[in-house]
Amino acid sequence: MRQDTQYDVLIIGSGIAGYTAAFEAAQNGLSTAIIEKKLIGGTCLNTGCIPIRFLRNRFHGESTYGVDALRILEEKKSLLREGIQNGFLKSVDIIQGIGSFVENNRVIVEEKEFSAHNILIAVGTAPALPSEMRSIKKAVPITEFLNDFHVADDIVIVGAGIAGVEIASVLHDAGVENIIIIEKDSHINTGLWPETDGLILKELNDMGIDVKLDCVIKHAEEDEQRVYVFLDCKEVLEADFAIVACGGKADVEGVKLEKTGVILKEGFIETNEKHLTSVDGIYAIGDSTGGIRLAHKARIQAINAINDIVGKPAVDENNYPIVVHLHKQIACVGKSFEECKKSGINAAKVVYRTANEGAFISDGEPDGIVKIIYDASSKVVLGAMVYSIEAENLINTICLGISLGMKLEDLKNQIFFHPSCAEALTSAARNALYES
Ligand SMILES: Cc1cc2nc3c(=O)[nH]c(=O)nc-3n(C[C@H](O)[C@H](O)[C@H](O)COP(=O)(O)OP(=O)(O)OC[C@H]3O[C@@H](n4cnc5c(N)ncnc54)[C@H](O)[C@@H]3O)c2cc1C
């Protein structure tokens, strides 16, 4: 730790937004410190993406983790935390405690003051229960639940976003018999293209998971054994416990934003396209700024905030994939056909079914869809949706292609390993070129 307490960059929060910003700042030669009140790695590593991925693999298909799964998960999380901390060695100071502003460029942590030319707020969100459930002990935010994963006969999940539908699938695979997801909106809320709602509902229905859309919680009660959720449609759901997988606002309690001119809008920190808040020298990145909550979105915002500080050009933030993992994966990137039409782009599409592909057949999962959207005249790829096993890898490939301005011809001629699922992309591109 440096002796003086003045840094070029001070970051509050060590989730993926915060630690990415710290690495990026240090690599650009800036003196950097990061403040964390709980565990290094934030939500993604400790109570979000990593635990849910681990548990999914634990319960789906052939598990190699055995009965000691939760202990192994803790070991993996601590390995990841060590990895981040080792990466910080010598280049980033870690300050443990709650960071609170004293004024615009000064922050106090347990009575010690730190100042910086630039401060990045990367505090994520604080989980929140719907007001009707706040006094219910058997209703827990999903982040808390993932710290204490357990099963029961009947579970209600509030929210049909990515986390809600994925935890439902994990619980199904873990042997829970009755799972009901309730969602206040009339659609699934994953951020994927709307046309994927039907695929998600089908996957969930195939597992026997009941999804109630357009259902608002009116009231909740509990007794020793059960929780009772009263819906506006007069139905009453009964379960062993409820998992809340929605809501939450910027975790600014303790940050003392009132000591700065930073503005909150509807519970999230307001920023411009450079991730600057209303105060010069104070940036905000990641989940605390609202919008869809994705770790890789938080990561690219961190890179661009540091790019702005060091005067480098911003990288494109809009070309990010979204993936929902159920028994198959549903993934999207770029522009949908409908979006293209709305914005006046002369787009075309190809829909390719994977049923004849060697890798899909030999893996026992022949059914899948690859849909590619491309510019009708230039044939530049604009977007894609994949519903299949390994969709996350296929969509990452398309994502890279879109960044590099890939055309259908490039995709058709790409040499992918055989047999592999990625070959479906070349087949889709070939079909599109023959059809047009
Ligand atoms: C169950 C679940 C599954 C998810 N799965 C995925 C997935 O598969 N893929 C994906 O892309 N996204 C996923 N997400 C979303 C992803 O986890 C978030 O988008 C990401 O973690 C946000 O990172 P962040 O750095 O903005 O905030 P966080 O990771 O929440 O980090 C904020 C950090 O700031 C600290 N902090 C807050 N206030 C202070 C303070 N005053 N002083 C010091 N420290 C403070 C907190 O303790 C925390 O460590 C999932 C989320 C959940 C809940």
The ligand as an SDF file (V2000), in Angstrom:
LIG
                    3D

 53 58  0  0  0  0  0  0  0  0999 V2000
  -28.2720  -14.6890   -9.7560 C   0  0  0  0  0  0  0  0  0  0  0  0
  -27.5970  -13.8310  -10.7690 C   0  0  0  0  0  0  0  0  0  0  0  0
  -27.0400  -14.4100  -11.9010 C   0  0  0  0  0  0  0  0  0  0  0  0
  -26.4060  -13.6260  -12.8440 C   0  0  0  0  0  0  0  0  0  0  0  0
  -25.8990  -14.2360  -13.9440 N   0  0  0  0  0  0  0  0  0  0  0  0
  -25.2920  -13.4880  -14.8700 C   0  0  0  0  0  0  0  0  0  0  0  0
  -24.6950  -14.1010  -16.0190 C   0  0  0  0  0  0  0  0  0  0  0  0
  -24.7210  -15.3240  -16.1800 O   0  0  0  0  0  0  0  0  0  0  0  0
  -24.0970  -13.2940  -16.9250 N   0  0  0  0  0  0  0  0  0  0  0  0
  -24.0540  -11.9390  -16.7720 C   0  0  0  0  0  0  0  0  0  0  0  0
  -23.4990  -11.2580  -17.6390 O   0  0  0  0  0  0  0  0  0  0  0  0
  -24.5930  -11.3310  -15.7020 N   0  0  0  0  0  0  0  0  0  0  0  0
  -25.1930  -12.0610  -14.7560 C   0  0  0  0  0  0  0  0  0  0  0  0
  -25.7080  -11.4570  -13.6450 N   0  0  0  0  0  0  0  0  0  0  0  0
  -25.5610   -9.9950  -13.5030 C   0  0  0  0  0  0  0  0  0  0  0  0
  -24.1510   -9.6410  -13.0080 C   0  0  0  0  0  0  0  0  0  0  0  0
  -23.8680  -10.3840  -11.8430 O   0  0  0  0  0  0  0  0  0  0  0  0
  -24.0400   -8.1480  -12.7460 C   0  0  0  0  0  0  0  0  0  0  0  0
  -24.3900   -7.4560  -13.9140 O   0  0  0  0  0  0  0  0  0  0  0  0
  -22.6240   -7.7500  -12.3180 C   0  0  0  0  0  0  0  0  0  0  0  0
  -22.1980   -8.5070  -11.2240 O   0  0  0  0  0  0  0  0  0  0  0  0
  -22.5950   -6.2470  -11.9670 C   0  0  0  0  0  0  0  0  0  0  0  0
  -21.3090   -5.8980  -11.5690 O   0  0  0  0  0  0  0  0  0  0  0  0
  -21.0290   -4.5370  -10.7990 P   0  0  0  0  0  0  0  0  0  0  0  0
  -19.5370   -4.4810  -10.6600 O   0  0  0  0  0  0  0  0  0  0  0  0
  -21.7120   -3.4000  -11.4510 O   0  0  0  0  0  0  0  0  0  0  0  0
  -21.7120   -4.6800   -9.3720 O   0  0  0  0  0  0  0  0  0  0  0  0
  -21.4610   -5.7520   -8.2190 P   0  0  0  0  0  0  0  0  0  0  0  0
  -20.8920   -7.0020   -8.7340 O   0  0  0  0  0  0  0  0  0  0  0  0
  -22.7280   -5.8340   -7.4620 O   0  0  0  0  0  0  0  0  0  0  0  0
  -20.3180   -5.0840   -7.3060 O   0  0  0  0  0  0  0  0  0  0  0  0
  -20.5280   -3.9880   -6.4920 C   0  0  0  0  0  0  0  0  0  0  0  0
  -19.5490   -4.0630   -5.3360 C   0  0  0  0  0  0  0  0  0  0  0  0
  -19.5250   -2.8100   -4.6660 O   0  0  0  0  0  0  0  0  0  0  0  0
  -19.4290   -3.0380   -3.2590 C   0  0  0  0  0  0  0  0  0  0  0  0
  -19.9000   -1.8260   -2.5750 N   0  0  0  0  0  0  0  0  0  0  0  0
  -21.1420   -1.2910   -2.6060 C   0  0  0  0  0  0  0  0  0  0  0  0
  -21.1610   -0.1330   -1.8960 N   0  0  0  0  0  0  0  0  0  0  0  0
  -19.8930    0.0620   -1.4170 C   0  0  0  0  0  0  0  0  0  0  0  0
  -19.2840    1.0630   -0.6330 C   0  0  0  0  0  0  0  0  0  0  0  0
  -19.9580    2.1370   -0.1940 N   0  0  0  0  0  0  0  0  0  0  0  0
  -17.9770    0.9180   -0.2990 N   0  0  0  0  0  0  0  0  0  0  0  0
  -17.2730   -0.1660   -0.7230 C   0  0  0  0  0  0  0  0  0  0  0  0
  -17.7920   -1.1390   -1.4860 N   0  0  0  0  0  0  0  0  0  0  0  0
  -19.1000   -1.0260   -1.8440 C   0  0  0  0  0  0  0  0  0  0  0  0
  -20.3140   -4.2710   -3.0540 C   0  0  0  0  0  0  0  0  0  0  0  0
  -20.0020   -4.9110   -1.8410 O   0  0  0  0  0  0  0  0  0  0  0  0
  -19.9510   -5.0940   -4.2890 C   0  0  0  0  0  0  0  0  0  0  0  0
  -18.8600   -5.9670   -4.0270 O   0  0  0  0  0  0  0  0  0  0  0  0
  -26.3250  -12.2260  -12.6560 C   0  0  0  0  0  0  0  0  0  0  0  0
  -26.8540  -11.6260  -11.5210 C   0  0  0  0  0  0  0  0  0  0  0  0
  -27.4720  -12.4170  -10.5670 C   0  0  0  0  0  0  0  0  0  0  0  0
  -28.0360  -11.7670   -9.3300 C   0  0  0  0  0  0  0  0  0  0  0  0
  1  2  1  0
  2  3  1  0
  2 52  2  0
  3  4  2  0
  4  5  1  0
  4 50  1  0
  5  6  2  0
  6  7  1  0
  6 13  1  0
  7  8  2  0
  7  9  1  0
  9 10  1  0
 10 11  2  0
 10 12  1  0
 12 13  2  0
 13 14  1  0
 14 15  1  0
 14 50  1  0
 15 16  1  0
 16 17  1  0
 16 18  1  0
 18 19  1  0
 18 20  1  0
 20 21  1  0
 20 22  1  0
 22 23  1  0
 23 24  1  0
 24 25  2  0
 24 26  1  0
 24 27  1  0
 27 28  1  0
 28 29  2  0
 28 30  1  0
 28 31  1  0
 31 32  1  0
 32 33  1  0
 33 34  1  0
 33 48  1  0
 34 35  1  0
 35 36  1  0
 35 46  1  0
 36 37  1  0
 36 45  1  0
 37 38  2  0
 38 39  1  0
 39 40  1  0
 39 45  2  0
 40 41  1  0
 40 42  2  0
 42 43  1  0
 43 44  2  0
 44 45  1  0
 46 47  1  0
 46 48  1  0
 48 49  1  0
 50 51  2  0
 51 52  1  0
 52 53  1  0
M  END
$$$$
